[in-house]
Every structure is written in structure tokens, then in C-alpha cells.
Amino acid sequence: MNILGISAFYHDSAACLVRDGRIIAAAQEERFTRKKHDYRFPQNAIDYCLKEGGVTPADLDFVAFYDKPLLKFERLIETYVAYAPQGFRSFREAMPLWLRQKLWLPREMDKGLRHQYKNRYVFCDHHESHAASAFFPSPFEEAAILTLDGVGEWSTTTYGFGRGNKIELTHEIRFPHSVGLLYSAFTYFTGFRVNSGEYKLMGLAPYGEPRYVDLIMKHLIDVKEDGSFRMDMSYFNYCQGLTMTNEKFDALFGGPARRPESRLTQREMDIAASIQAVTEEIMIRCAKHVRRETGMRNLVLAGGVALNCVGNGRILSDGIFDNIFIQPAAGDAGGALGAALFVWHQLLDKPRKADGVNDSMAGALLGPKFSNPEIKAYLDSIGAKYHYYESEEQLCEVVANDIASEKVIGMMQDRMEFGPRALGSRSIIGDARSTKMQSVMNLKIKFRESFRPFAPIVLREHVHEYFKMRPNEDSPYMLLVADVREEHRLPLDGQLDGLEGVDRLLKVVRSTVPAITHVDYSARVQTVDPTRHPRLYKLMKKFKEKTGCAVMINTSFNIRSEPVVCSHEHAYKCFMVTNMDVLVLENFVLYKEEQPKAKQHEIDAHLAQFDLD
């Protein structure tokens, strides 16, 4: 039985194909259209999933959508009426898309499926889609479920439990009270873009002091011991306006929101630290309450807030639950996957097997893969110079030497990752021991802010030697933050004297792996094992043989404001417009100095697609 799941029209449209309970393919629309966070109907993602599964729309038994648009429209209208006439401008801008597409989803899906699909459409509840995406692929026979995001139809936070092949959400917090929207309000106020800048806010937090926590807790949000909360909406503008905050919010923090791209000050750093601390406190209190109420030892998480890997790390390190599984595509993209699995297990009552160890996400490698003949044909057509290695052993030997020589490597191999994290298949990798790699990658490769930290990949059997994690602790999806162990930290000896802000990171060597050690000694850890990422594992083993180091840098293969690359063509273009040294495309290795020089107009044309200001 083939089930297609779809998420669209809000943030990160995506599609997923499930066959007899097994995830066959999943991808976000942005990877094909090259428009970051593309919210439009995921035509390309659907076409890919059907092609990967070898089916046509006529072969589909069910098509499931990740939320209930009519219920969401009800919330929208009810909110506008409650705030009228203040929200008229926002209402006027929102209505065309609703009236043209969102309210006519069966028509849009009919068109997207070329009018060949003749069966039933299923519309799932938004948070049930999140919950299904977390529990059904998890390794647990039973688990508590916690979902936190901006807003679905009405719910913003829910909890419940999953057992066997069923989930049940028992409690909710409703819009406009939302920890996700609270965090986004501070994202906006600190000058970053809502729905994409939240990672930046989290990365900025360790540079500041949480001096505004009491102010936030006193004026903006009342958080109860069980993690439930209520916000004072007089400080916010997202219900009725086109901004997240208002003048009252400005006055509370001593001035207006930071202008995008202007200089970051200590105020923004302290604000980031404060809202991160508040968010973590809410997540911790929620988790403790859910543990008490369900009595379960395992927890699964989804929703956009579940991408806050610092908060996730706190839940794990505090020992609230024995084990945690976080859906790697925790945001709206993962709703497509959850909707498809919800139909299979919850509606059709199909059985589910969980072994307590392995999830069914296939390492989140659910996107397209490109063959060596396809890559060779493209490289030959553009006159690229390359080296081909038939032997994987020889390839890993060569690339490990390049990494040890402090070269920056762009790597495209295997199937593309599903979700926001690059996990080694569409990654830029480098030597974590390098003292210059942080600045080089941020400013010359990614074209992004210098304060942004880089994540480590570590051989799973060595994770406890470098980070404060249990031996063989599994973190394959880069969704947990842990501290670097003391034995790898270096004495500072007054190096911080006179340094402020970003200089505290860039001008101080904090550990034996400085390129992945954040200013507070934290790191967003991805473990690498031979099952999920066999070639990356072999490469890292080879690197360890040469250097004694089991850690490397991993960051997504893209430049700022560009989606992660999908194909070899995207990868080559990104390689040529940056200061990347080496490009690995499956069994091909390309060196920048050997390539035909890119014409400046080609570089300018590529960069012009993205908001790099």
C-alpha cells in the first residue's frame, strides 16, 4: 500500500512516500526549487517521491495532508475579528493565498497529482502529524510524546503518549500562547529573520548573560511548574500585525528592535541568552511534567522547538527520561512524513515493530542520489577537471589527507538528507583541530556571521571521550548539545582579558578541537556509525589513523540564504563561488586550483539569487 504525505503553504513544504509502513522517500521542496523554506505546493518533491518509489499517482492508496486547513482558517478569521480593525493590513495580505489555494487543497492536490489520483484525501491534525512523525519511526514500543512549535490549527504545545501502533495526545496549550512564537518574537527583535533565524539566536546566546530572564518571566510569560504558560499579548504584534513585537516590547528592552545586518551589541547577546534560558526552562518543566503524568521512561519530540538542540541536551543530561528520540525533520517538513505514517498505523491499524534500539528513519537519508555516470556526464559537459577513484579505500585515503592538511571539503554522496541538518551526505567538512577553520568556513565559504558555531561529527564509539555523553550515546541527527570534556579543554590563562562578544570565540583557543568548541564549551554533536553513514565512517576512521583525532567539522553544503545542495550541479556551482578547496562527488574528487576559472559574471549571477546583505 502506497501512502503519500504532503505539507505545504506554511513553511518548508515537503512530500513523503510510505509503502507498507516503510519510509521510501522524503524531501523538501526548497532543495529542488533553490528557494529557501519554499512554502509553495511541493510539486517537485512529490514527483521525486513517486519516481523513487516507482509509482504513479494512480498507484497511490491514500494521500494525507499534514494539517486541517479549514480549522486553521477558522483560527485566522477568529483572531482577526478579535483584534479588528487593527489587523486589517495583515488580513488583506493573507487572504489572497487562502482564497486562491489554501482553501481549495483537494483541487490543488488533484492538479499536483495530474488528476490521476482517484482515492481519498486525509487531513490530519497538525500536532498529530508532528506526534506521529516522532513516535512511529522511533525505536520505542511506548513513549511519552511532547510537541512544541509556533502554531498548528489552534494548538502550540501538546503532550500525550504512544503505545504500539497508536498515539494519543491528551493535553494542549492553544494559540496565541506559544513558546515557538515567543522565541520567534525574540528572533525578530534581535534582527534575524523569523522562521530561519532562530538557529542564529540560539548560536548567539552563549556570548551573553541571561540578565533579562526575570524581566521576561515577570512581564512577557507566566510559566507554571508543570510547564504550562500564558503570555501577555499586549507586548506582541503577531496576532494582528506584520511584525512580531510592538512599541511596548521595545520600551521593556530599552529601545527598538535591532536593524537586520547592523552591528550586534551586548544587548542582543544578553537578550539571546535570556530567551534561550527561558525556553530551556519551559522545555525542562514540560518534560518533567510529562514524565510524571505518563510514567514512561522514553520521550519523543517534534515540532519546530524540538530543533532547539540545547534544550534537548538539557532534557537528556538532566536525566528526566532514560532515552529520547527527536524527529530529524522536526519542523513542518516532517509533518508530511507524520501524516503518511498516521494513516498507516493509526487509521488503518497496521502493526508496528520497535526493537528499542534502531529508528526507522534510515539515517534521514531519504532524498535523491546521483550515480557516477550522471556526475561524469555533467563534469565532462562543463570541462571540469577531476580525479576518479574506483576504490573507496583509496578515495578515503586521499580525502583524509586533504582534511588533515586543513583543506575545506565539499562532499556530496549517497541520498540527500531529509530535514534541516546536513549529516554527511550534503556537507562541508574540515579539520576540527584547526585554529583558523571557524573563521575561514564562516566568512569565506558560508558567507555568514562570524559568531556562528560549527558542529562536530564524531565516531560514535569515541563520543564519550570528547563530550559529556554516555559511551556510545547515539546522536545521529545533530539534535543534542553536549559540553566538551575537561580533558580536552585548554587553560585560558587570561586570554579573555579585554575581549568582548565574538572575539571571545575567534581569538581564543579553548580546546584540542577548537573549530567545533563554542564560547561556552558546548557543541552540537552528531555521532557517526558504520550502519547509517558507511563512507563517512570509513573516512573518519582513516582520518583518525592519520591524526589520532576522532572528530571533524560538519556544516551544511550551502552558502548563506541558499538551501542545502541537492545535485552535483548545485554542488559544483557552490564549490566554484566559494573558497572551498576540494569537492567530492561520489567517487570523483575535484581540486579548486585545477578547475577552469569561473567567470566573474557567473559568480555574481549565482550570488545574486541569495540575500547576502
Secondary structure, 3 states (H helix, E strand, C coil): CEEEEEECCCCCCEEEEEECCEEEEEEECHHHHCCCCCCCCCHHHHHHHHHHHCCCHHHCCEEEECCCHHHHHHHHHHHHHHHCCCCHHHHHHHHHHHHHCHHHHHHHHHHHCCCCCCCEEEECCHHHHHHHHHHCCCCCCEEEEEEECCCCCCEEEEEEEEECCEEEEEEEEECCCCHHHHHHHHHHHCCCCCCCCHHHHHHHHHHCCCCCHHHHHHHHEEECCCCCEEECHHHECCCCCCCCECHHHHHHCCCCCCCCCCCCCHHHHHHHHHHHHHHHHHHHHHHHHHHHHHCCCEEEEECHHHHCHHHHHHHHHCCCCCEEEECCCCCHHHHHHHHHHHHHHHHCCCCCCCCCCCCCCHHHECCCCCCHHHHHHHHHHHCCCCEECCCHHHHHHHHHHHHHCCCCEEEECCCCECCCCCCCCEEEEEECCCCCHHHHHHHHHCCCCCCCCCEEEEEHHHHHHHECCCCCCCCCCCCEEEEECHHHECCCCCCCCCCCCCHHHHCCCCECCHHHCCCCCEEEEEEECCCCCHHHHHHHHHHHHHHCCCEEEEEECCCCCCCCCCCHHHHHHHHHCCCCCEEEECCEEEEHHHCCCCCHHHHHHHHCCCCCC
